Amino acid sequence: MQAKPEYRDRGETEVAVLDALVERPSEGMTVFELRSHVDASIDDLEDALGSLKADGLIDAEENGGRTVFLVDERVIPDGNEQAEEPSWLDAIRRRIGL
């Protein structure tokens, strides 16, 4: 499952983090679990987590002595909604504001 299309216009690492967390919305993931699902350096992963947290798209909780990241419910697609990868034309339109 992928994050909703409106949250896919972010950096590659941020989108990969959102997609990984959407797969496990209730239990979340630790940094180590995210690292195994996201192909990025630890620095890029930390930057992505910081940016997503600042934008309110993820939250961090203590769970049994470990920090777990959870995705915000608004990022999770509904059962009827298809979260498809936008075309390159859609990406250009979004970037120029059409």
Buried (B, 14 or more C-beta within 10 A) or exposed (E): EBBBBEBBEBBEBBBBBBBBBBBBBEEBBBBEBBBEBBEBEEEBBEBBBEBBEEEEBBEBEEEEEEEBBBBBEEBBBEEEEEBEEBEEEBEEEBEEEE
